[in-house]
Amino acid sequence: MTYFTTKFLKASAATIALVASIQAASAEVLTMSSWVPPTHFVHTDILVPFTERVAEATEGRVTIMILPAPLASPPQHWELARNGVADITWGNFTYEPERFVSMWFSEFPNSGTNAEAQSVALWRTFDTYLADNAAFDGVEVLGVGLFGGGQLHHGSTTISAPEDMEGQKFRMGGPIQEQLLTALGSVPVASPATRAYEMLESGVIDGSLHTMESVINFRLDESLTHHTVFPGGFYDASFFIAMNGARWDGLSEADRAAIEEISGEALSAAWGATFDIQNAAAFETLSAEGHEIVEASPELVAAVDGITEEMIAEWVTAAAAAGVEDPEAVLSFYAGTYAELVQAQASGS
């Protein structure tokens, strides 16, 4: 190798390294605040893969760094994104029920038990009817999700008929759940799911509302041994993954387009599919552990249906006051889309 060839190769390598360092320095690094531990499946199976897809889709021009600890409590995560304290966050819409009146319908009983179909239906409903609502100002919603139907879980008693609900103390986490329990004669006790174990052990509550997966993932399977399943779900919870609007607008048009390809419906579907896997696995585990799993009686289902009708009527009025132009159309669109997606899955199309 000649002297000049050697010099050329060294210069080329130096140039390549310099270009790479400039590219790295100019890359957009977005921060994400998450409030579950890094071992939780939302972190490992939803958030981390999303950050990897963003880096791949933008060819490394945009990367997401999940912070080692949350920047605030779970109910504050929408505001973290809106104010730009963190670039991206996730959370539950009904942690702020008054702000997100428009989303209540998705948490009513009978919203579904197929989380992937639910989440895609919710995204399409949001995108078609709700994205321009003032509640979402300042934030770019990257995806939404539901968790496949919450159910009733009790520590010592079979809950099947309406009378079984009387006087039972249930931990719950939102206004829809509170209204349901109160109307059924139970005593709602507001508390995060993370406190369910100690509350059950101390006798503060008799049972708790969860998805099947969270009975396992919050290690409640030794405390909650009786499970009542509603065919359409007893209630649900609606979630967002969102980005600060100014940071979103500051990305290049090409990068926004690349991220849009893997967000929206795609990210919502990934959210729901992950919960479906977790719920199915939990059902098998609880069955194998010998837990009692029963279906709600027709009488209990009918009682819940009656309460749901009242909820819907109240929501239509509240949603209209909150700027939703046609609440009945929102309900119809979500229910119809969900049914179509479940049918499509069943037929393999």
C-alpha positions as CSV (number, residue, x, y, z in Angstrom):
1,M,0.0,0.0,0.0
2,T,1.4,3.3,-1.0
3,Y,2.0,6.3,1.2
4,F,-0.7,8.3,-0.7
5,T,-3.2,5.4,-0.5
6,T,-2.6,5.1,3.2
7,K,-3.2,8.8,3.7
8,F,-6.3,8.7,1.6
9,L,-7.8,5.8,3.6
10,K,-7.0,7.5,6.9
11,A,-8.5,10.7,5.6
12,S,-11.6,8.9,4.4
13,A,-12.0,7.1,7.7
14,A,-11.7,10.4,9.6
15,T,-14.3,12.0,7.3
16,I,-16.7,9.1,7.8
17,A,-16.2,9.3,11.6
18,L,-16.8,13.1,11.5
19,V,-19.9,12.8,9.4
20,A,-21.2,10.1,11.7
21,S,-20.5,12.3,14.8
22,I,-22.3,15.2,13.2
23,Q,-25.3,13.1,12.3
24,A,-25.4,11.7,15.8
25,A,-25.2,15.2,17.3
26,S,-28.0,16.5,15.0
27,A,-30.3,13.5,15.8
28,E,-33.5,14.4,17.7
29,V,-33.5,12.7,21.1
30,L,-36.9,12.6,22.6
31,T,-37.5,11.8,26.3
32,M,-40.3,9.5,27.4
33,S,-41.6,9.4,31.0
34,S,-43.2,6.1,32.0
35,W,-44.6,5.2,35.4
36,V,-44.4,1.3,35.3
37,P,-41.3,-0.5,36.3
38,P,-39.0,-1.7,33.5
39,T,-40.0,-5.3,34.1
40,H,-43.7,-4.5,33.3
41,F,-45.0,-5.8,29.9
42,V,-46.1,-2.3,28.9
43,H,-42.5,-1.2,29.1
44,T,-40.9,-4.3,27.6
45,D,-43.5,-5.3,25.0
46,I,-45.0,-2.0,23.9
47,L,-42.8,1.1,24.8
48,V,-39.4,-0.4,24.1
49,P,-40.4,-1.9,20.7
50,F,-42.0,1.4,19.8
51,T,-38.8,3.3,20.5
52,E,-36.9,0.8,18.3
53,R,-39.3,1.2,15.5
54,V,-39.0,5.0,15.6
55,A,-35.3,4.8,15.4
56,E,-35.5,2.3,12.5
57,A,-38.2,4.2,10.6
58,T,-36.3,7.5,10.8
59,E,-32.9,5.9,10.1
60,G,-31.6,7.0,13.4
61,R,-32.5,10.7,13.0
62,V,-35.1,10.4,15.8
63,T,-34.5,8.4,19.0
64,I,-36.5,8.0,22.1
65,M,-34.9,7.7,25.6
66,I,-37.1,6.2,28.2
67,L,-36.2,8.0,31.5
68,P,-35.1,5.8,34.4
69,A,-37.9,7.1,36.6
70,P,-41.2,8.9,36.0
71,L,-41.2,12.6,36.2
72,A,-44.6,12.8,38.0
73,S,-47.5,10.6,39.2
74,P,-49.5,8.7,36.6
75,P,-52.4,11.2,36.5
76,Q,-50.0,14.0,35.7
77,H,-48.6,12.4,32.5
78,W,-50.8,14.1,30.0
79,E,-49.7,17.5,31.4
80,L,-46.1,16.4,31.3
81,A,-46.4,16.0,27.5
82,R,-48.6,19.0,27.0
83,N,-46.2,21.3,28.8
84,G,-43.1,19.7,27.3
85,V,-41.6,18.5,30.6
86,A,-41.3,15.2,28.9
87,D,-41.5,14.8,25.1
88,I,-43.6,11.6,25.2
89,T,-45.7,10.1,27.9
90,W,-48.5,7.5,28.3
91,G,-51.4,7.2,30.7
92,N,-55.1,6.7,31.3
93,F,-57.5,9.3,29.8
94,T,-59.8,9.0,32.8
95,Y,-57.1,9.9,35.3
96,E,-58.5,13.3,34.2
97,P,-62.2,12.5,33.8
98,E,-63.4,16.1,33.5
99,R,-60.9,16.9,30.7
100,F,-61.6,13.8,28.7
101,V,-65.4,13.5,28.9
102,S,-65.2,12.7,25.2
103,M,-63.5,9.4,25.9
104,W,-65.8,8.0,28.6
105,F,-67.9,5.9,26.2
106,S,-64.9,3.6,25.7
107,E,-64.9,2.6,29.3
108,F,-68.5,1.6,29.6
109,P,-69.6,-2.0,30.2
110,N,-69.7,-4.1,27.0
111,S,-66.9,-2.2,25.3
112,G,-65.4,-5.6,24.3
113,T,-62.9,-8.2,25.4
114,N,-60.8,-8.3,22.3
115,A,-58.2,-5.6,23.1
116,E,-56.7,-5.4,19.7
117,A,-60.0,-4.8,18.0
118,Q,-61.0,-2.4,20.7
119,S,-57.9,-0.4,20.4
120,V,-58.0,-0.1,16.6
121,A,-61.7,0.8,16.8
122,L,-60.9,3.4,19.4
123,W,-58.2,4.9,17.3
124,R,-60.4,5.1,14.2
125,T,-63.2,6.7,16.4
126,F,-60.7,9.2,17.8
127,D,-59.3,10.0,14.4
128,T,-62.7,10.4,12.8
129,Y,-64.6,12.2,15.5
130,L,-62.5,13.5,18.4
131,A,-59.0,14.5,17.3
132,D,-60.0,18.2,16.9
133,N,-61.7,18.4,20.3
134,A,-60.1,21.1,22.5
135,A,-59.2,18.6,25.2
136,F,-56.4,17.3,23.0
137,D,-54.9,20.7,22.1
138,G,-51.1,21.0,22.5
139,V,-50.5,17.3,22.2
140,E,-50.0,14.9,19.3
141,V,-51.7,11.6,20.1
142,L,-49.5,8.8,18.8
143,G,-51.8,6.0,19.8
144,V,-54.7,4.9,22.0
145,G,-55.6,1.6,23.6
146,L,-58.1,-0.4,25.7
147,F,-57.2,-3.4,27.8
148,G,-59.7,-6.1,26.9
149,G,-62.4,-5.8,29.5
150,G,-62.0,-5.4,33.3
151,Q,-63.7,-8.0,35.4
152,L,-64.8,-8.6,39.0
153,H,-62.4,-10.4,41.4
154,H,-63.1,-11.4,45.0
155,G,-61.0,-12.8,47.8
156,S,-63.4,-15.3,49.3
157,T,-66.9,-15.3,47.7
158,T,-68.4,-16.2,44.4
159,I,-70.0,-13.1,42.8
160,S,-72.6,-14.2,40.2
161,A,-76.0,-12.6,40.9
162,P,-76.9,-9.0,41.6
163,E,-77.6,-9.7,45.3
164,D,-74.0,-11.0,45.7
165,M,-72.8,-7.4,45.1
166,E,-74.6,-5.9,48.1
167,G,-72.3,-4.4,50.6
168,Q,-69.1,-5.8,49.1
169,K,-66.1,-3.4,49.2
170,F,-64.3,-3.2,45.9
171,R,-61.1,-1.3,45.0
172,M,-61.7,0.6,41.8
173,G,-59.9,3.3,39.8
174,G,-62.2,5.6,37.9
175,P,-65.6,7.3,37.7
176,I,-67.2,4.7,35.5
177,Q,-66.3,1.9,37.9
178,E,-67.5,3.9,40.8
179,Q,-70.9,4.6,39.3
180,L,-71.2,0.9,38.4
181,L,-70.4,-0.4,41.9
182,T,-72.6,2.2,43.6
183,A,-75.6,1.4,41.4
184,L,-75.1,-2.4,42.2
185,G,-75.1,-1.7,46.0
186,S,-71.4,-2.3,46.5
187,V,-69.0,0.1,48.3
188,P,-66.4,1.6,45.9
189,V,-62.9,2.2,47.4
190,A,-60.8,4.5,45.2
191,S,-57.1,3.4,45.1
192,P,-54.4,2.6,42.6
193,A,-54.1,-1.1,41.6
194,T,-50.6,-1.1,43.1
195,R,-52.2,-0.9,46.6
196,A,-54.7,-3.7,46.1
197,Y,-52.6,-6.4,47.8
198,E,-52.1,-4.6,51.1
199,M,-55.8,-3.5,51.1
200,L,-56.9,-7.1,50.6
201,E,-54.5,-8.4,53.2
202,S,-55.7,-5.8,55.8
203,G,-59.3,-6.4,55.1
204,V,-60.0,-2.9,53.8
205,I,-61.5,-4.3,50.7
206,D,-63.2,-7.6,49.8
207,G,-62.4,-7.6,46.1
208,S,-60.9,-5.5,43.4
209,L,-61.5,-4.6,39.7
210,H,-58.9,-5.6,37.2
211,T,-58.2,-7.2,33.9
212,M,-57.3,-10.9,34.2
213,E,-53.6,-10.0,33.4
214,S,-53.3,-7.5,36.2
215,V,-54.3,-10.1,38.8
216,I,-51.1,-11.9,37.8
217,N,-48.9,-8.9,37.0
218,F,-49.8,-7.2,40.3
219,R,-49.2,-10.6,42.1
220,L,-52.8,-10.7,43.4
221,D,-53.5,-14.4,42.5
222,E,-53.0,-15.5,46.1
223,S,-55.5,-12.9,47.4
224,L,-58.1,-12.9,44.6
225,T,-59.3,-16.4,44.0
226,H,-62.8,-15.9,42.7
227,H,-63.3,-14.3,39.3
228,T,-66.6,-13.2,37.6
229,V,-66.4,-12.7,33.9
230,F,-68.7,-10.5,31.9
231,P,-68.9,-11.6,28.2
232,G,-68.5,-8.0,27.0
233,G,-66.4,-6.8,29.8
234,F,-67.5,-5.2,33.1
235,Y,-65.7,-2.0,32.4
236,D,-62.6,-0.8,30.5
237,A,-59.8,1.8,30.7
238,S,-58.7,4.0,27.9
239,F,-55.0,4.9,27.4
240,F,-52.9,7.3,25.3
241,I,-49.4,7.5,24.1
242,A,-48.8,11.2,23.4
243,M,-46.1,13.7,22.3
244,N,-45.7,17.3,23.0
245,G,-47.2,19.2,20.1
246,A,-44.4,21.7,19.6
247,R,-41.8,18.9,19.6
248,W,-43.8,17.0,17.1
249,D,-44.1,20.1,14.8
250,G,-40.3,20.6,15.2
251,L,-39.5,17.3,13.6
252,S,-38.8,17.3,9.9
253,E,-41.7,16.5,7.5
254,A,-40.0,13.2,6.5
255,D,-39.6,12.1,10.1
256,R,-43.1,12.9,11.0
257,A,-44.3,10.9,8.1
258,A,-42.1,8.0,9.0
259,I,-43.3,8.0,12.6
260,E,-47.0,8.3,11.5
261,E,-46.5,5.0,9.6
262,I,-45.8,3.1,12.8
263,S,-48.1,5.1,15.1
264,G,-51.8,5.7,15.0
265,E,-53.6,2.6,14.1
266,A,-50.4,0.5,14.0
267,L,-49.4,1.5,17.5
268,S,-52.9,1.1,18.9
269,A,-53.2,-2.4,17.4
270,A,-49.8,-3.3,19.0
271,W,-51.1,-2.1,22.3
272,G,-54.2,-4.2,22.2
273,A,-52.6,-7.3,20.8
274,T,-50.1,-7.2,23.7
275,F,-53.0,-7.1,26.3
276,D,-54.7,-9.9,24.5
277,I,-51.7,-12.1,24.9
278,Q,-51.3,-11.2,28.6
279,N,-55.0,-11.7,29.4
280,A,-55.1,-15.1,27.7
281,A,-52.0,-16.2,29.6
282,A,-53.4,-15.0,32.9
283,F,-56.6,-16.9,32.3
284,E,-54.7,-20.1,31.8
285,T,-52.5,-19.5,34.9
286,L,-55.5,-18.8,37.2
287,S,-57.3,-21.8,35.9
288,A,-54.3,-24.0,36.4
289,E,-54.0,-22.6,40.0
290,G,-57.5,-23.9,40.7
291,H,-59.2,-20.5,40.9
292,E,-62.9,-20.3,40.6
293,I,-63.8,-18.5,37.3
294,V,-67.5,-18.1,36.6
295,E,-69.6,-16.2,34.2
296,A,-71.9,-13.4,35.5
297,S,-75.5,-14.6,35.7
298,P,-78.0,-13.3,33.1
299,E,-79.6,-11.4,36.0
300,L,-76.3,-9.6,36.9
301,V,-75.6,-8.9,33.2
302,A,-79.1,-7.5,32.8
303,A,-78.6,-5.3,35.9
304,V,-75.3,-3.9,34.5
305,D,-76.9,-3.4,31.1
306,G,-79.6,-1.2,32.7
307,I,-77.0,0.9,34.5
308,T,-75.1,1.2,31.2
309,E,-78.1,2.6,29.4
310,E,-78.3,5.3,32.1
311,M,-74.6,6.0,31.7
312,I,-74.9,6.4,27.9
313,A,-77.8,8.8,28.2
314,E,-75.8,10.9,30.7
315,W,-72.7,10.8,28.5
316,V,-74.5,12.0,25.4
317,T,-75.5,15.1,27.2
318,A,-72.1,15.6,28.8
319,A,-70.1,14.9,25.6
320,A,-72.2,17.4,23.7
321,A,-71.5,20.1,26.3
322,A,-67.8,19.1,26.0
323,G,-67.7,19.9,22.3
324,V,-68.4,16.5,20.8
325,E,-70.5,17.3,17.8
326,D,-72.5,14.0,17.5
327,P,-72.1,11.7,20.5
328,E,-74.6,9.2,19.1
329,A,-72.5,8.9,16.0
330,V,-69.4,8.3,18.1
331,L,-71.0,5.4,19.9
332,S,-72.4,3.9,16.8
333,F,-69.1,4.2,14.9
334,Y,-67.1,2.6,17.7
335,A,-69.5,-0.3,18.3
336,G,-69.8,-1.0,14.5
337,T,-66.1,-0.8,13.9
338,Y,-65.3,-3.1,16.8
339,A,-67.8,-5.7,15.6
340,E,-66.4,-5.6,12.1
341,L,-62.8,-6.0,13.3
342,V,-63.8,-9.0,15.6
343,Q,-65.6,-10.6,12.6
344,A,-62.6,-10.0,10.4
345,Q,-60.3,-11.7,12.9
346,A,-62.7,-14.6,13.2
347,S,-62.8,-15.1,9.4
348,G,-59.0,-14.7,9.1
349,S,-59.3,-11.8,6.8
